[in-house]
Amino acid sequence: MATVSYIPNDPLASGGPPIQQVRASRQPSKSAGFDIQPAAEPGIYPAQTPEFGFWQVQEALIKGLKVWRDADGAYPEAWFGGQRRLRVLTDAGDDLNAFYDRRSLQFFHHTFDGQRVHSSESVDVAVHEEGHALLDMLRPDFFDVPFIEVGALHESFGDCIAILAALSDRAIRESLVADSPDLSAKHFVQAMAEQLGDAIRREYGDAAVEDGALRNASNTFSWSDPTMLPPGGPATVLSGEVHSFSRVFTGAFYDALRNMYLNTGNRSAVSLNRAARTLGKLLISGVRSVPATPRTFEGVGRRMVEADVAGNGGANAAAIRTAFAAHGMTLPAPAIEMPVPLKRRTRGGAAAELREELEVPSGTRLQYTPVSSDIHGEVTHVAAFRPMQLTEGELTGVRLLVPAVAEVRTRGRSVTGVIGEIRPADQQIENEGRAFARALLANGDIRTVPGTAAGAAEPPRRRTRGARPGGTQAGVVGPTPPRPAFAPFPPTHEIRVIGGEPTLTRVGFSGRRR
C-alpha cells in the first residue's frame, strides 16, 4: 500500500504529533465525497507543495467523514443540492483564510517575512470547512437565516467537528490524557488552527487572534444578547461578529466533553473516546431538531439534553447543563413538547393554516426542511421569509429577508401537529436582522454586485465597508478599487438585485473574521 506524508493535527500544534508517513486513504465509496484539486499520485512529498496539499486535505476530510459516520450512524449520502462530490481547491489564491460556498471548499496561502502558510495543511481548518458542508447538508435552512446566533452556530459546529476529528485519533487522545489527565490545561486539541492564527497575528497584530491559536475551545466567554454587543472588536472580547460569538457555544461544547469524560471516573484515552463519540451524537441530534430562531445556542443545548434522556437515560444531562450554565446559558429541565394538531392536516390545508399562523401573505413560499428527530420522529422545519428594509449606513435601501419559522410533525405528506411555538417575523426578528447586517458591514464582509440579477453574469465587484460620506446607497456602479490587503476573501455576503430590489444575500462561510 502506498504511503503519504501527513500532519495529524496542525503544523504548529504545541505538543501535537509531528508529520508522519501513513497509508494513503481512499474516500469511502458509500459516502458523498470530494473532488480535490490539483490531484496527485501517492508519494512522500515535502510540505507546502501541491502534491502534499492534496494528500493532507484528503486524509483530513476522510477523518471528518468518519466522525460523521460514528456520530450519525452512516456516511453522508449527498451534499447540499444533491451533489455527490464537492469540489475542493487546496490553493485558491493569496489569503489567510478558508471558505465554503455550497459548491466548493477553498483553502489559501499567504507569504510573509519569507514564510509561506497554507491553510489546507491544518486538519483543524480543513475539517472546520467540512463541518460547514455537513451542517448545510443536514440543515440547509440555516444558510440564509440572518441571525448572529445561527451564523455563529455554523462556525462553532465546524470547530466542534474539528475537535471530534482530533479525538478520533488514538495517539492524540493518549498524548492529551498523558499531558492533562483532567483536560484542564491548554493543549493543542482545544487550540484551533494554531498556524493560521500565528500567521494572522504576525500580519495584523496581537488583537486579531487569541493567544496561541485562531480560537480556543477552552474559554470563559459567557452568553450575552448578541444584538447588544459591539459588531466587532479584538479577539479578547466578545462581539456580534459570528466567529467571535461562536466561541460561547464552542466553550460550552468543550466543557460538556470534559464534564462527561471526568464523570466516567476513568481518566483514560478509551473513556475520552467514548465521551467524544457520545457528545458528537448528541450535538447532531440537537442541531437536527432545533428551530432556526435567534436563540439557537440554548435551543441546541436543550435538545442535546432531551436526546441524552431519550437515548442514555439522562446519564450526561447534568454534565451538559453544567457546561452551558458556565457560559451563561441556563438549560431547562428536559421536557417533551407534544405536537398540537392543526385544523387542516393535508399538505395544502396545513400550508394555508401555517401561513396564517406565521403571519405572512397567502402566496408566500414556504420552505420545508425534513429531518428525523430522536424525540418526535419525522419532523419538518418550515420557514417563510419576508423582506425588511435596512437603514444601516451604506446598506440603506437594501432588503434583508427575515424568516418566520415553525416546526411540524409529519407522517408522509400529512402534517400531524405543530411542535413548540410558531415564531412570526415580528419586530424582535427585525432587530436581530439589523444587528446581523451591522456586524457584516462593520467587518467588511459584504460585496456589491451592481445592477446584477441573481444568477446573471457578474461584473467587477466592490466591497461594502462602512458608510461613505453622504450615505451613498449600496449598489451604485462605480470604479472597483483594489482588494484591501487585510480583507477576508471572498466575503460571506453580497448585494444582489433580486426581483428588481438590492438584497443582502449569503454566498458562503469563511474560516475567520477579519
C-alpha positions, 0 to 999 in steps of 0.5 A: 500500500502506498504511503503519504506524508501527513500532519495529524493535527496542525503544523504548529500544534504545541505538543501535537504529533509531528508529520508522519508517513501513513497509508494513503486513504481512499474516500469511502465509496458509500459516502458523498465525497470530494473532488480535490484539486490539483490531484496527485499520485501517492508519494512522500512529498515535502510540505507546502507543495501541491502534491502534499496539499492534496494528500493532507486535505484528503486524509483530513476530510476522510477523518471528518467523514468518519466522525460523521459516520460514528456520530450519525450512524452512516456516511453522508449520502449527498451534499447540499443540492444533491451533489455527490462530490464537492469540489475542493481547491487546496490553493485558491489564491493569496489569503489567510483564510478558508471558505465554503460556498455550497459548491466548493471548499477553498483553502489559501496561502499567504507569504510573509517575512519569507514564510509561506502558510497554507491553510489546507495543511491544518486538519483543524481548518480543513475539517472546520470547512467540512463541518460547514458542508455537513451542517448545510447538508443536514440543515440547509435552512440555516444558510440564509437565516440572518441571525448572529446566533445561527451564523455563529452556530455554523462556525462553532459546529465546524470547530466542534467537528474539528475537535471530534476529528482530533479525538478520533485519533488514538495517539492524540487522545493518549498524548492529551490524557498523558499531558492533562489527565483532567483536560484542564490545561491548554493543549493543542486539541482545544487550540484551533488552527494554531498556524493560521492564527500565528500567521494572522497575528504576525500580519495584523497584530496581537488583537486579531487572534487569541493567544496561541491559536485562531480560537480556543475551545477552552474559554470563559466567554459567557452568553450575552444578547448578541444584538447588544454587543459591539459588531466587532472588536479584538479577539479578547472580547466578545462581539456580534461578529459570528466567529467571535460569538461562536466561541460561547457555544464552542466553550460550552461544547468543550466543557460538556466533553470534559464534564462527561469524560471526568464523570466516567471516573476513568481518566483514560484515552478509551473513556475520552473516546467514548465521551467524544463519540457520545457528545458528537451524537448528541450535538447532531441530534440537537442541531437536527431538531432545533428551530432556526430562531435567534436563540439557537445556542440554548435551543441546541443545548436543550435538545442535546439534553432531551436526546441524552434522556431519550437515548442514555437515560439522562446519564450526561444531562447534568454534565451538559447543563453544567457546561452551558450554565458556565457560559451563561446559558441556563438549560431547562429541565428536559421536557417533551413538547407534544405536537398540537394538531392543526385544523387542516392536516393535508399538505395544502390545508396545513400550508394555508393554516401555517401561513396564517399562523406565521403571519405572512401573505397567502402566496408566500413560499414556504420552505420545508426542511425534513429531518428525523428527530430522536424525540418526535420522529419525522419532523419538518422545519418550515420557514417563510421569509419576508423582506425588511428594509435596512437603514444601516449606513451604506446598506440603506435601501437594501432588503434583508429577508427575515424568516418566520419559522415553525416546526411540524410533525409529519407522517408522509405528506400529512402534517400531524401537529405543530411542535413548540411555538410558531415564531412570526417575523415580528419586530424582535426578528427585525432587530436581530436582522439589523444587528446581523447586517451591522456586524457584516458591514462593520467587518467588511464582509459584504460585496456589491454586485451592481445592477446584477440579477441573481444568477446573471453574469457578474461584473467587477465587484466592490466591497461594502465597508462602512458608510461613505460620506453622504450615505451613498446607497449600496449598489451604485456602479462605480470604479472597483478599487483594489482588494484591501490587503487585510480583507477576508476573501471572498466575503460571506455576503453580497448585494444582489438585485433580486426581483428588481430590489438590492438584497443582502444575500449569503454566498458562503462561510469563511474560516475567520473574521477579519 
